[in-house]
């Protein structure tokens, strides 16, 4: 029975390693998605800021005329 027990332990260990690798991969994918979303939000905020600055510059020019 020692051989069967060793095979069982090896299979369980392999199963745990596969599960852990899958969870790590899923976490990494989730982290990348979060990173891309954050980058997109930053770009949107920067574009909005630039738009407001431009709009304010135009308003200021119109006031000066």
C-alpha positions in Angstrom: 0.0 0.0 0.0 3.0 2.3 0.3 3.2 2.8 -3.4 -0.5 3.7 -3.7 -0.2 6.2 -0.8 2.8 7.8 -2.4 1.0 8.1 -5.7 -2.0 9.6 -3.9 0.2 12.1 -2.1 1.9 13.0 -5.3 -1.4 13.5 -7.1 -2.7 15.7 -4.3 0.4 17.8 -4.3 0.2 18.2 -8.1 -3.4 19.1 -7.8 -2.7 21.8 -5.2 0.1 23.2 -7.3 -2.1 23.4 -10.3 -4.9 25.0 -8.3 -2.4 27.5 -6.8 -1.0 28.3 -10.3 -4.5 28.9 -11.6 -5.4 31.2 -8.7 -2.1 33.1 -9.2 -2.8 33.5 -12.9 -6.4 34.7 -12.2 -5.1 37.2 -9.7 -2.5 38.5 -12.2 -5.1 38.9 -14.9 -7.4 40.7 -12.4 -4.5 43.0 -11.4 -3.7 43.8 -15.0 -7.4 44.6 -15.7 -7.5 46.9 -12.7 -4.3 48.6 -13.8 -5.7 49.2 -17.3 -8.9 50.6 -15.9 -7.0 53.0 -13.6 -4.8 54.1 -16.6 -8.0 54.8 -18.6 -9.5 56.8 -15.8 -6.3 58.9 -15.5 -6.3 59.5 -19.2 -9.9 60.5 -19.1 -9.3 62.9 -16.2 -6.3 64.4 -17.9 -8.3 65.0 -21.1 -11.1 66.6 -19.1 -8.6 68.8 -17.3 -7.0 69.9 -20.6 -10.5 70.6 -22.0 -11.3 72.8 -19.1 -8.0 74.7 -19.4 -8.6 75.2 -23.1 -12.2 76.4 -22.5 -11.1 78.8 -19.8 -8.3 80.1 -22.0 -10.8 80.8 -24.8 -13.2 82.5 -22.4 -10.4 84.7 -21.1 -9.4 85.7 -24.6 -13.0 86.6 -25.4 -13.2 88.8 -22.2 -10.0 90.6 -23.2 -11.4 91.6 -26.6 
